[in-house]
Amino acid sequence: MENKLLDRTTIDRKLQINYKRNKQQDHTALMDEAVEKFCYEDCKNEYWNPEEFSLLYGTPLWEQSSPHQRLILNQLYWVAYYSQIVSAEIATIFFNQTSATGLYAREDFRLICDTLDLESSQERAHINAFRTIAKQVEQALFGELIFTYPMRSPFTETMVYADTNALKTWWKKIQLQYFGLISANNTFLACQYFTVRGVRTLNGKLIQHKLSNYYQKHPQQDLAPIPAKISYYHFLDESFHFNSSTILSHDVVTCLAPPTAFEKLVANLGLWGCQRDHFHFSAAINGIFWYDPALYGKIYRVLRSPVFNLTEKEAKDMMRRCFTEESEGLHRSYLTHQEAMASYKVYVEKLDYLWKRNREMSLMASNSISQYLATQKSSFQRFERQDFARV
């Protein structure tokens, strides 16, 4: 009993420190101020990320692009990457609240709920920043939105370009709704949500740390492009969010009764779903596990736009080379996929209620470059048969 009390005291101390520091270093006001000042004309001639974090970096398109086109590809990486993050953060806001309800059974639930309220407020600021900048950029470049999309329900796929169809999308929506319902009345499952959130955030940390370094190492931070500054603020906020996920999923859960067979099943299905979401890797964008065939139409519109001004045949030929052949960009994305998988395995290794195939991330591990290329060759043949006037 004494050890249990000591454990809870230690855990509460961790929660207090994380909440206090996040509140003290909250970047919401700075992010809102930066977004209000954003004007694409002011930073359209600058890189916003390290060069290797550019759309289709290391592919034939990158190799054949002019310096100006490479600049645009670098900025489009920012737009595409953070458009994906918007999708995940919408879901996070909702599940923060349902999970907080499930944690009411803890005597000190207020500290946890205050932490999640702060995080949700920060997520709303992130979403506003990403969407404001992305929409302005795409309207300026293309006169339309390509990677940016309308606000969506928290029950929509968190992977924007996923291997899905109407039936899969409907089933995923039902699963998310059901999890939100049962986790609001189950403390263990409420904590389990943060296992999934922690795993998803780990991949973000791998990439976002590098994106934030671009601002940190800028020779004149006051003159750094605002999107780079937003990347830095976002990374700092998300570092605290990751700490919260780890404390709740690894520490708080130890104070609860052992999970029932049903709770173990739901927890494992949730992590298996995360593996399924992160099964793919993308030649187009390193660090986001998109299903590239679902991205073809977007890339085609970029290539046909005035930025590249390719003919239909040239655009299709370029896409075939970028997606169906090996390239430096593809190998970089695969390496990121492997690094993410390795970090996931370390993150969950002490969770003894997980299936072996979740601890080993066997679904993610089953993908490969050869499998990627086989999928692209088959999918691209179908894409070529579409009416390109409607793409």
Contacts in CASP RR format, 6 or more apart in sequence:
PFRMAT RR
TARGET T0000
AUTHOR 0000-0000-0000
METHOD contacts of the structure
MODEL  1
MENKLLDRTTIDRKLQINYKRNKQQDHTALMDEAVEKFCYEDCKNEYWNP
EEFSLLYGTPLWEQSSPHQRLILNQLYWVAYYSQIVSAEIATIFFNQTSA
TGLYAREDFRLICDTLDLESSQERAHINAFRTIAKQVEQALFGELIFTYP
MRSPFTETMVYADTNALKTWWKKIQLQYFGLISANNTFLACQYFTVRGVR
TLNGKLIQHKLSNYYQKHPQQDLAPIPAKISYYHFLDESFHFNSSTILSH
DVVTCLAPPTAFEKLVANLGLWGCQRDHFHFSAAINGIFWYDPALYGKIY
RVLRSPVFNLTEKEAKDMMRRCFTEESEGLHRSYLTHQEAMASYKVYVEK
LDYLWKRNREMSLMASNSISQYLATQKSSFQRFERQDFARV
4 255 0 8 1.000
7 251 0 8 1.000
7 254 0 8 1.000
7 255 0 8 1.000
8 255 0 8 1.000
10 251 0 8 1.000
11 247 0 8 1.000
11 251 0 8 1.000
11 252 0 8 1.000
11 254 0 8 1.000
11 255 0 8 1.000
12 108 0 8 1.000
12 111 0 8 1.000
14 247 0 8 1.000
14 251 0 8 1.000
15 108 0 8 1.000
15 111 0 8 1.000
15 112 0 8 1.000
15 115 0 8 1.000
15 244 0 8 1.000
15 247 0 8 1.000
16 111 0 8 1.000
18 115 0 8 1.000
18 240 0 8 1.000
18 243 0 8 1.000
18 244 0 8 1.000
18 247 0 8 1.000
19 111 0 8 1.000
19 114 0 8 1.000
19 115 0 8 1.000
19 118 0 8 1.000
21 240 0 8 1.000
22 115 0 8 1.000
22 118 0 8 1.000
22 119 0 8 1.000
22 237 0 8 1.000
22 240 0 8 1.000
23 118 0 8 1.000
25 236 0 8 1.000
25 240 0 8 1.000
26 118 0 8 1.000
26 122 0 8 1.000
26 237 0 8 1.000
27 122 0 8 1.000
27 233 0 8 1.000
27 234 0 8 1.000
27 236 0 8 1.000
27 237 0 8 1.000
28 121 0 8 1.000
28 122 0 8 1.000
28 125 0 8 1.000
30 233 0 8 1.000
31 125 0 8 1.000
31 126 0 8 1.000
31 129 0 8 1.000
31 230 0 8 1.000
31 233 0 8 1.000
31 234 0 8 1.000
32 125 0 8 1.000
32 128 0 8 1.000
32 129 0 8 1.000
34 129 0 8 1.000
34 226 0 8 1.000
34 229 0 8 1.000
34 230 0 8 1.000
34 233 0 8 1.000
35 128 0 8 1.000
35 129 0 8 1.000
35 132 0 8 1.000
35 133 0 8 1.000
35 226 0 8 1.000
35 230 0 8 1.000
37 226 0 8 1.000
38 132 0 8 1.000
38 133 0 8 1.000
38 136 0 8 1.000
38 226 0 8 1.000
38 227 0 8 1.000
39 136 0 8 1.000
40 136 0 8 1.000
40 137 0 8 1.000
40 140 0 8 1.000
41 140 0 8 1.000
42 225 0 8 1.000
42 226 0 8 1.000
43 225 0 8 1.000
43 226 0 8 1.000
43 227 0 8 1.000
44 75 0 8 1.000
44 140 0 8 1.000
45 71 0 8 1.000
46 71 0 8 1.000
46 225 0 8 1.000
47 71 0 8 1.000
47 74 0 8 1.000
47 75 0 8 1.000
47 214 0 8 1.000
47 225 0 8 1.000
48 74 0 8 1.000
48 75 0 8 1.000
48 77 0 8 1.000
48 78 0 8 1.000
48 214 0 8 1.000
48 225 0 8 1.000
48 227 0 8 1.000
48 228 0 8 1.000
48 231 0 8 1.000
49 74 0 8 1.000
49 77 0 8 1.000
49 78 0 8 1.000
49 211 0 8 1.000
49 214 0 8 1.000
49 228 0 8 1.000
49 231 0 8 1.000
50 210 0 8 1.000
50 211 0 8 1.000
50 213 0 8 1.000
50 214 0 8 1.000
51 57 0 8 1.000
51 70 0 8 1.000
51 74 0 8 1.000
52 286 0 8 1.000
52 332 0 8 1.000
53 74 0 8 1.000
53 77 0 8 1.000
53 81 0 8 1.000
53 207 0 8 1.000
53 210 0 8 1.000
53 211 0 8 1.000
53 286 0 8 1.000
54 62 0 8 1.000
54 70 0 8 1.000
54 73 0 8 1.000
54 74 0 8 1.000
54 76 0 8 1.000
54 77 0 8 1.000
55 73 0 8 1.000
55 74 0 8 1.000
55 76 0 8 1.000
55 77 0 8 1.000
55 80 0 8 1.000
55 284 0 8 1.000
55 285 0 8 1.000
55 302 0 8 1.000
56 62 0 8 1.000
56 73 0 8 1.000
56 283 0 8 1.000
56 284 0 8 1.000
56 285 0 8 1.000
56 299 0 8 1.000
56 322 0 8 1.000
56 329 0 8 1.000
57 73 0 8 1.000
57 77 0 8 1.000
57 286 0 8 1.000
57 328 0 8 1.000
57 329 0 8 1.000
57 332 0 8 1.000
58 327 0 8 1.000
58 328 0 8 1.000
58 329 0 8 1.000
58 332 0 8 1.000
59 283 0 8 1.000
59 284 0 8 1.000
59 321 0 8 1.000
59 322 0 8 1.000
59 327 0 8 1.000
59 328 0 8 1.000
59 329 0 8 1.000
59 330 0 8 1.000
60 318 0 8 1.000
60 321 0 8 1.000
60 322 0 8 1.000
60 325 0 8 1.000
60 327 0 8 1.000
61 73 0 8 1.000
61 303 0 8 1.000
61 318 0 8 1.000
61 321 0 8 1.000
61 322 0 8 1.000
62 70 0 8 1.000
62 73 0 8 1.000
62 329 0 8 1.000
64 318 0 8 1.000
65 73 0 8 1.000
65 308 0 8 1.000
69 307 0 8 1.000
69 308 0 8 1.000
72 141 0 8 1.000
72 307 0 8 1.000
75 137 0 8 1.000
75 227 0 8 1.000
76 137 0 8 1.000
76 141 0 8 1.000
76 147 0 8 1.000
76 302 0 8 1.000
77 285 0 8 1.000
78 133 0 8 1.000
78 134 0 8 1.000
78 227 0 8 1.000
78 231 0 8 1.000
79 133 0 8 1.000
79 134 0 8 1.000
79 137 0 8 1.000
79 138 0 8 1.000
79 147 0 8 1.000
79 148 0 8 1.000
80 147 0 8 1.000
80 284 0 8 1.000
80 285 0 8 1.000
80 288 0 8 1.000
81 207 0 8 1.000
81 211 0 8 1.000
81 285 0 8 1.000
81 287 0 8 1.000
81 288 0 8 1.000
82 130 0 8 1.000
82 133 0 8 1.000
82 134 0 8 1.000
83 130 0 8 1.000
83 134 0 8 1.000
83 147 0 8 1.000
83 148 0 8 1.000
83 149 0 8 1.000
83 160 0 8 1.000
84 159 0 8 1.000
84 160 0 8 1.000
84 288 0 8 1.000
84 290 0 8 1.000
85 126 0 8 1.000
85 130 0 8 1.000
85 234 0 8 1.000
86 126 0 8 1.000
86 127 0 8 1.000
86 130 0 8 1.000
86 131 0 8 1.000
87 152 0 8 1.000
87 156 0 8 1.000
87 157 0 8 1.000
87 158 0 8 1.000
87 159 0 8 1.000
87 160 0 8 1.000
88 158 0 8 1.000
88 200 0 8 1.000
89 123 0 8 1.000
89 126 0 8 1.000
89 127 0 8 1.000
90 127 0 8 1.000
90 151 0 8 1.000
90 152 0 8 1.000
90 153 0 8 1.000
90 154 0 8 1.000
90 156 0 8 1.000
91 154 0 8 1.000
91 156 0 8 1.000
91 158 0 8 1.000
91 176 0 8 1.000
92 119 0 8 1.000
92 120 0 8 1.000
92 123 0 8 1.000
92 197 0 8 1.000
93 120 0 8 1.000
93 123 0 8 1.000
93 124 0 8 1.000
93 154 0 8 1.000
94 154 0 8 1.000
94 180 0 8 1.000
95 154 0 8 1.000
95 179 0 8 1.000
95 180 0 8 1.000
95 183 0 8 1.000
95 193 0 8 1.000
95 197 0 8 1.000
96 116 0 8 1.000
96 117 0 8 1.000
96 119 0 8 1.000
96 120 0 8 1.000
96 123 0 8 1.000
97 116 0 8 1.000
97 120 0 8 1.000
98 180 0 8 1.000
98 181 0 8 1.000
98 183 0 8 1.000
98 184 0 8 1.000
98 190 0 8 1.000
98 193 0 8 1.000
99 116 0 8 1.000
99 183 0 8 1.000
99 184 0 8 1.000
99 190 0 8 1.000
99 191 0 8 1.000
99 193 0 8 1.000
99 194 0 8 1.000
100 109 0 8 1.000
100 112 0 8 1.000
100 113 0 8 1.000
100 116 0 8 1.000
100 117 0 8 1.000
100 190 0 8 1.000
101 184 0 8 1.000
101 185 0 8 1.000
101 190 0 8 1.000
102 183 0 8 1.000
102 184 0 8 1.000
102 185 0 8 1.000
102 186 0 8 1.000
102 187 0 8 1.000
102 189 0 8 1.000
102 190 0 8 1.000
103 109 0 8 1.000
103 112 0 8 1.000
103 113 0 8 1.000
103 187 0 8 1.000
103 190 0 8 1.000
103 191 0 8 1.000
103 248 0 8 1.000
103 252 0 8 1.000
105 187 0 8 1.000
106 112 0 8 1.000
106 187 0 8 1.000
106 252 0 8 1.000
106 255 0 8 1.000
112 248 0 8 1.000
112 252 0 8 1.000
115 244 0 8 1.000
116 244 0 8 1.000
119 237 0 8 1.000
119 240 0 8 1.000
119 241 0 8 1.000
119 244 0 8 1.000
122 237 0 8 1.000
122 241 0 8 1.000
126 234 0 8 1.000
126 237 0 8 1.000
129 230 0 8 1.000
129 234 0 8 1.000
130 230 0 8 1.000
131 148 0 8 1.000
131 151 0 8 1.000
133 226 0 8 1.000
133 227 0 8 1.000
133 230 0 8 1.000
134 145 0 8 1.000
134 147 0 8 1.000
134 148 0 8 1.000
135 145 0 8 1.000
135 148 0 8 1.000
138 144 0 8 1.000
138 145 0 8 1.000
138 146 0 8 1.000
138 147 0 8 1.000
138 148 0 8 1.000
139 145 0 8 1.000
141 305 0 8 1.000
141 307 0 8 1.000
142 301 0 8 1.000
142 302 0 8 1.000
142 305 0 8 1.000
142 307 0 8 1.000
146 298 0 8 1.000
146 301 0 8 1.000
146 302 0 8 1.000
147 298 0 8 1.000
149 160 0 8 1.000
153 173 0 8 1.000
154 176 0 8 1.000
155 172 0 8 1.000
155 173 0 8 1.000
155 176 0 8 1.000
155 177 0 8 1.000
156 169 0 8 1.000
156 173 0 8 1.000
157 164 0 8 1.000
157 169 0 8 1.000
157 172 0 8 1.000
158 200 0 8 1.000
158 277 0 8 1.000
159 277 0 8 1.000
159 289 0 8 1.000
159 290 0 8 1.000
159 291 0 8 1.000
160 290 0 8 1.000
161 290 0 8 1.000
161 291 0 8 1.000
161 292 0 8 1.000
161 294 0 8 1.000
161 295 0 8 1.000
161 298 0 8 1.000
162 277 0 8 1.000
162 290 0 8 1.000
162 291 0 8 1.000
162 294 0 8 1.000
163 279 0 8 1.000
163 280 0 8 1.000
163 291 0 8 1.000
163 293 0 8 1.000
163 294 0 8 1.000
164 172 0 8 1.000
164 294 0 8 1.000
179 189 0 8 1.000
179 193 0 8 1.000
179 266 0 8 1.000
179 270 0 8 1.000
182 189 0 8 1.000
182 266 0 8 1.000
183 189 0 8 1.000
183 190 0 8 1.000
183 192 0 8 1.000
183 193 0 8 1.000
184 190 0 8 1.000
186 263 0 8 1.000
187 256 0 8 1.000
188 253 0 8 1.000
188 256 0 8 1.000
188 257 0 8 1.000
188 259 0 8 1.000
188 263 0 8 1.000
188 267 0 8 1.000
189 263 0 8 1.000
189 266 0 8 1.000
189 267 0 8 1.000
191 248 0 8 1.000
191 249 0 8 1.000
191 252 0 8 1.000
191 253 0 8 1.000
191 256 0 8 1.000
192 249 0 8 1.000
192 253 0 8 1.000
192 263 0 8 1.000
192 266 0 8 1.000
192 267 0 8 1.000
192 270 0 8 1.000
194 244 0 8 1.000
194 245 0 8 1.000
194 246 0 8 1.000
194 248 0 8 1.000
194 249 0 8 1.000
195 245 0 8 1.000
195 249 0 8 1.000
195 267 0 8 1.000
195 271 0 8 1.000
195 348 0 8 1.000
195 351 0 8 1.000
196 270 0 8 1.000
196 271 0 8 1.000
196 274 0 8 1.000
197 241 0 8 1.000
197 245 0 8 1.000
197 249 0 8 1.000
198 242 0 8 1.000
198 245 0 8 1.000
198 246 0 8 1.000
198 249 0 8 1.000
198 347 0 8 1.000
199 271 0 8 1.000
199 274 0 8 1.000
199 344 0 8 1.000
199 347 0 8 1.000
199 348 0 8 1.000
200 274 0 8 1.000
200 278 0 8 1.000
201 238 0 8 1.000
201 241 0 8 1.000
201 242 0 8 1.000
201 245 0 8 1.000
202 242 0 8 1.000
202 340 0 8 1.000
202 343 0 8 1.000
202 344 0 8 1.000
202 347 0 8 1.000
203 278 0 8 1.000
203 287 0 8 1.000
203 289 0 8 1.000
203 336 0 8 1.000
203 340 0 8 1.000
203 343 0 8 1.000
204 238 0 8 1.000
204 287 0 8 1.000
205 235 0 8 1.000
205 238 0 8 1.000
205 239 0 8 1.000
205 242 0 8 1.000
206 287 0 8 1.000
206 336 0 8 1.000
206 339 0 8 1.000
206 340 0 8 1.000
206 343 0 8 1.000
207 286 0 8 1.000
207 287 0 8 1.000
207 336 0 8 1.000
208 231 0 8 1.000
208 234 0 8 1.000
208 235 0 8 1.000
208 238 0 8 1.000
209 235 0 8 1.000
211 228 0 8 1.000
211 231 0 8 1.000
211 232 0 8 1.000
211 235 0 8 1.000
212 231 0 8 1.000
212 232 0 8 1.000
212 234 0 8 1.000
212 235 0 8 1.000
212 236 0 8 1.000
214 228 0 8 1.000
214 231 0 8 1.000
215 221 0 8 1.000
215 224 0 8 1.000
215 228 0 8 1.000
215 229 0 8 1.000
215 231 0 8 1.000
215 232 0 8 1.000
216 232 0 8 1.000
218 224 0 8 1.000
218 228 0 8 1.000
221 229 0 8 1.000
246 347 0 8 1.000
249 351 0 8 1.000
250 350 0 8 1.000
250 351 0 8 1.000
258 353 0 8 1.000
259 267 0 8 1.000
259 353 0 8 1.000
263 353 0 8 1.000
264 353 0 8 1.000
267 353 0 8 1.000
267 354 0 8 1.000
268 353 0 8 1.000
268 354 0 8 1.000
268 355 0 8 1.000
268 358 0 8 1.000
271 348 0 8 1.000
271 354 0 8 1.000
271 358 0 8 1.000
272 355 0 8 1.000
272 357 0 8 1.000
272 358 0 8 1.000
272 363 0 8 1.000
275 358 0 8 1.000
275 361 0 8 1.000
275 362 0 8 1.000
275 363 0 8 1.000
275 364 0 8 1.000
276 363 0 8 1.000
277 289 0 8 1.000
278 289 0 8 1.000
278 337 0 8 1.000
278 340 0 8 1.000
278 341 0 8 1.000
278 344 0 8 1.000
278 364 0 8 1.000
279 289 0 8 1.000
279 363 0 8 1.000
279 364 0 8 1.000
279 366 0 8 1.000
279 367 0 8 1.000
280 289 0 8 1.000
280 290 0 8 1.000
280 291 0 8 1.000
280 292 0 8 1.000
280 367 0 8 1.000
280 372 0 8 1.000
281 287 0 8 1.000
281 289 0 8 1.000
281 333 0 8 1.000
281 334 0 8 1.000
281 336 0 8 1.000
281 337 0 8 1.000
281 367 0 8 1.000
281 372 0 8 1.000
282 288 0 8 1.000
282 289 0 8 1.000
282 290 0 8 1.000
282 291 0 8 1.000
282 292 0 8 1.000
282 295 0 8 1.000
282 333 0 8 1.000
283 292 0 8 1.000
283 322 0 8 1.000
283 323 0 8 1.000
283 327 0 8 1.000
283 329 0 8 1.000
283 330 0 8 1.000
283 333 0 8 1.000
283 372 0 8 1.000
283 376 0 8 1.000
284 290 0 8 1.000
284 292 0 8 1.000
284 295 0 8 1.000
284 299 0 8 1.000
284 322 0 8 1.000
284 323 0 8 1.000
285 333 0 8 1.000
286 329 0 8 1.000
286 332 0 8 1.000
286 333 0 8 1.000
286 336 0 8 1.000
287 333 0 8 1.000
287 336 0 8 1.000
287 337 0 8 1.000
287 340 0 8 1.000
289 337 0 8 1.000
289 340 0 8 1.000
292 323 0 8 1.000
292 372 0 8 1.000
292 376 0 8 1.000
292 379 0 8 1.000
293 375 0 8 1.000
293 376 0 8 1.000
293 379 0 8 1.000
293 380 0 8 1.000
293 383 0 8 1.000
296 319 0 8 1.000
296 323 0 8 1.000
296 379 0 8 1.000
296 380 0 8 1.000
296 383 0 8 1.000
297 383 0 8 1.000
297 391 0 8 1.000
299 319 0 8 1.000
299 322 0 8 1.000
300 315 0 8 1.000
300 316 0 8 1.000
300 319 0 8 1.000
300 388 0 8 1.000
300 391 0 8 1.000
301 391 0 8 1.000
302 308 0 8 1.000
303 310 0 8 1.000
303 314 0 8 1.000
303 315 0 8 1.000
303 318 0 8 1.000
303 319 0 8 1.000
304 310 0 8 1.000
304 312 0 8 1.000
304 315 0 8 1.000
308 315 0 8 1.000
310 318 0 8 1.000
312 388 0 8 1.000
316 384 0 8 1.000
316 388 0 8 1.000
319 380 0 8 1.000
320 380 0 8 1.000
323 376 0 8 1.000
323 380 0 8 1.000
324 373 0 8 1.000
324 376 0 8 1.000
324 377 0 8 1.000
324 380 0 8 1.000
325 373 0 8 1.000
326 369 0 8 1.000
326 373 0 8 1.000
330 369 0 8 1.000
330 372 0 8 1.000
331 369 0 8 1.000
334 368 0 8 1.000
334 369 0 8 1.000
334 372 0 8 1.000
337 364 0 8 1.000
337 367 0 8 1.000
340 364 0 8 1.000
341 361 0 8 1.000
341 364 0 8 1.000
341 365 0 8 1.000
344 361 0 8 1.000
344 364 0 8 1.000
345 359 0 8 1.000
345 360 0 8 1.000
345 361 0 8 1.000
348 354 0 8 1.000
348 358 0 8 1.000
348 359 0 8 1.000
349 359 0 8 1.000
351 359 0 8 1.000
356 362 0 8 1.000
357 363 0 8 1.000
END
